[in-house]
Amino acid sequence: MIFKEILDMMIEKDASDIFIRANGNIKGRVYSQIVTIDDTAISSDNVNKIIDKITRETDKERLRSQKGCEFTYWYKDFWRFRVGVFYQRGTPSLVVRKIDLRIPSFEELSLPPELLTKFCKERRGIIFLTGITGSGKSTTIASMIDYINNNFGRHIVTIEEPIEFTFEDKKSIINQREIGTDVWSYKDALKQFALHSPDVVYIGNIRDAETCHAALTIAQTGVLVFSTLHTVNAASTVERIINFFPSHQHNFVLNQLSFLLKGVFSQRLIPRCDRAGLVPAYESMVLSPSVSRLIRENKLWEIPKYIDSGDIYGMVSFQKSLLGLVESGKVSFENALAYADRKDELEMELRSRGKIQSQDEDL
């Protein structure tokens, strides 16, 4: 089986991801569920041939030295894929993610346009988009960059590994730098940022204290910074940032975040019950005076309470977002509970609103 045939099957099945493993059949992620795409076992030699055909020399070198690499692959001028190559049990594997070349609007993504527009209008500070792998962070970021590009005259610099969505200049000018191709590392790219006179910087992912410190330093200079973290909600995002640093620096970092962190937007993609597809549940934290104080005083456990009551600032908790999805008939209460942080509270609220029958009513 050749790689192009696999991509054709992926497109036909509307899979967001494909998993290719030596001596295994081909599986895909269709609306968050892993399903078998093709029953044919693919040999280790065949997987190696696919890898050899689609990788560049720089990718091959990274694969040899680091036992893994990541890159993008174009197909038929209409499709773009992010490919991750790695080894497991001594044999090669690939995970291929489909990237939509058309960048959707906030409304098309079922995301809150007023809040995300507010974030896009900021001129300085740092905003985090968070969620697990496959939660739609990259698409949301692309939509925000596209909004800025369409509405403001900014210089936008993206630093990605690899580049996913590509942009054409509109009102803004956008320079996209790929790690391993245009610059060797996030560290090198962030050291060079002052030479580029940016207004907006997108850092593909923050993975260590050095990159996090550089991002905060850039935000201090009057630049708007976007980045992503693999965290599950707003409070855990602040905690993750702090834990990048040794304990003796925590107070300093908390103080920086208390005025630099403009917001956290976390999302989860949930299977719909009204039709095929996924819909996002989200949590938004905005730097209100109360949230700023809680961060500065390291009272992170109190943040969820203020998000729950922060409607005036555009804050929404996962709890409230999930309730809205159930009440609108887009998500079943079973799936809402499965994706909730506070399952008992959500179940009680759904029962009080008549969305779940009590056991007594079933008898």
DRENSE-195440 format. One record per residue (C-alpha): residue in three letters; x, y, z. Coordinates in steps of 0.05 Angstrom, whole numbers, plus 5000, padded with zeros to 4 digits. Each point is the difference from the previous one (the first is absolute). Example, Ala and Ser with C-alpha at 12.3 -4.5 7.8 and 13.67 -1.06 7.14 Angstrom:
# residues 2
ALA524649105156 SER502750694987 
//
This chain:
# residues 363
MET500050005000 ILE502850694981 PHE499450635042 LYS495450364950 GLU495049435005 ILE500050075075 LEU498850754995 ASP494349894952 MET496749525050 MET501150515055 ILE496650544960 GLU494349544980 LYS498649795072 ASP500750725025 ALA505249785051 SER503850555036 ASP505949545014 ILE502949364971 PHE504449515039 ILE504849584960 ARG503949475038 ALA504649464976 ASN496549324997 GLY493350305019 ASN493950224962 ILE498450734986 LYS495850365051 GLY497150705000 ARG496750505047 VAL493050154975 TYR496250505043 SER504649855060 GLN499149244995 ILE505649534976 VAL497449544945 THR503149524950 ILE500950334933 ASP503049404964 ASP500849285024 THR506249864960 ALA506349925043 ILE505650454976 SER507049725004 SER505950335033 ASP503550044932 ASN494050364971 VAL499850505057 ASN507450134991 LYS498950114925 ILE494550515015 ILE504550375049 ASP505850014950 LYS495550274945 ILE496750575039 THR505850255043 ARG505250514981 GLU507449915017 THR499350455061 ASP494249575025 LYS504049374988 GLU505750295040 ARG495450185059 LEU497049304996 ARG506949695005 SER502550445056 GLN493650115040 LYS496049374982 GLY494250454979 CYS498250594956 GLU494050434980 PHE498650344934 THR494450214952 TYR498049654935 TRP496150294942 TYR495349574958 LYS496350184936 ASP500850755014 PHE493649965041 TRP502349635062 ARG505350125051 PHE502049505054 ARG504350025063 VAL504149365005 GLY503349745063 VAL505049424992 PHE502549605060 TYR501949305022 GLN496549525046 ARG502549305018 GLY505750134952 THR495450104939 PRO497950634963 SER493250345009 LEU496650614972 VAL494450455024 VAL497150444945 ARG495450585016 LYS495750344947 ILE500450764997 ASP494350394968 LEU503150514953 ARG493950465007 ILE500350375066 PRO493150025031 SER497050595037 PHE498450015074 GLU492649904984 GLU501549404956 LEU504049695056 SER494250115050 LEU504750435042 PRO498250665036 PRO501650554949 GLU499550595049 LEU505249705048 LEU504949774947 THR499450664964 LYS501650355065 PHE506349585007 CYS502050164929 LYS499450755013 GLU505149985057 ARG506650344983 ARG504449685054 GLY500149435049 ILE499449254993 ILE494049554983 PHE500049255006 LEU495749514960 THR499849345036 GLY497349304995 ILE502149284987 THR502849784932 GLY494450034949 SER495750505037 GLY500350524945 LYS505150485029 SER503850104935 THR493650154961 THR497850515052 ILE506850344998 ALA499850014924 SER493150325003 MET502550545048 ILE506150154957 ASP495650034939 TYR495450505036 ILE505950455017 ASN502549934928 ASN493250214972 ASN498950595047 PHE506650315024 GLY506650224971 ARG504749585042 HIS506549624990 ILE498549285022 VAL505649505010 THR498449275012 ILE505049495026 GLU497549294988 GLU502349284999 PRO497749874947 ILE496050564965 GLU492749774996 PHE495450544972 THR503050484949 PHE497850724991 GLU500050524945 ASP501350735018 LYS493850435004 LYS500150615045 SER505749695039 ILE506649704978 ILE501349295025 ASN506749655004 GLN499749265019 ARG506349665026 GLU500649255004 ILE504549675051 GLY505449604965 THR499050354933 ASP500150765012 VAL503050005070 TRP503149455042 SER496050055064 TYR494750395037 LYS505650285043 ASP503750274940 ALA493750294969 LEU498050355064 LYS506950295008 GLN499450314931 PHE493050285007 ALA502350725014 LEU503250024931 HIS493349894967 SER495950575030 PRO493949575014 ASP493350225027 VAL497349305009 VAL504149375014 TYR497049294998 ILE504349485035 GLY497549314978 ASN500949675068 ILE503450165066 ARG503549395027 ASP505350265049 ALA502050565046 GLU504750334950 THR494650074947 CYS494950225051 HIS504750535028 ALA501450254930 ALA492550044985 LEU498850415063 THR505950454984 ILE497350134929 ALA493250175029 GLN503350505047 THR502950384941 GLY493050184975 VAL498849424952 LEU493849575000 VAL502049265009 PHE495649404984 SER502149305020 THR497149315016 LEU500749535059 HIS497549295010 THR495950175062 VAL492749845015 ASN497450665029 ALA501850715019 ALA502449885071 SER504449414980 THR503050444945 VAL502550525051 GLU502649435044 ARG503749684941 ILE503450664983 ILE502350105072 ASN502649295005 PHE504550114940 PHE504350405048 PRO503749835065 SER496350165065 HIS504350615017 GLN497550344936 HIS492649865010 ASN498350675032 PHE503550374944 VAL496349604946 LEU493350085035 ASN501050755003 GLN501750014925 LEU493949594982 SER495550445043 PHE500650564949 LEU502749664936 LEU495049434994 LYS494150294962 GLY496149354996 VAL499749244996 PHE495349654951 SER499349255011 GLN495949554955 ARG497749284992 LEU496849694938 ILE493949595017 PRO496049524955 ARG493350314979 CYS493449645010 ASP495950424951 ARG504349814939 ALA506849714981 GLY505950425023 LEU503150335060 VAL498450645038 PRO504650385048 ALA498750095073 TYR504450565027 GLU502450375061 SER502450724997 MET503850385053 VAL501150754992 LEU504850415042 SER494850365043 PRO502450375063 SER497949415043 VAL503549484957 SER506350444998 ARG500050035076 LEU499049255007 ILE505949864954 ARG504450505036 GLU498249695068 ASN500749294973 LYS492849825017 LEU498949614937 TRP494949535031 GLU495250595004 ILE500350164926 PRO494349524978 LYS495250355047 TYR501550674967 ILE499549714930 ASP493049735018 SER497850705020 GLY504050404949 ASP494750104945 ILE501150755000 TYR507249894975 GLY498149464950 MET502249435044 VAL496749324991 SER501349365038 PHE500049314969 GLN494149855045 LYS495850564970 SER502349844929 LEU498149275007 LEU493250195030 GLY498750444939 LEU501949444952 VAL495349515034 GLU494250505003 SER500950174927 GLY499549264981 LYS507049984970 VAL503249545052 SER497049425040 PHE500350045075 GLU504249365001 ASN505450334958 ALA499550655039 LEU501349625065 ALA505849624967 TYR503550654982 ALA498450395064 ASP505150195054 ARG494750015056 LYS495649414980 ASP495749975063 GLU498450744997 LEU498349974926 GLU495549395010 MET496350355057 GLU499050624956 LEU497549584941 ARG495249635046 SER497350655028 ARG498750244929 GLY496549364981 LYS505449764953 ILE501149355039 GLN494549595031 SER501049795072 GLN500149265017 ASP493350085036 GLU496850264936 ASP502549404961 LEU496649515048 
//
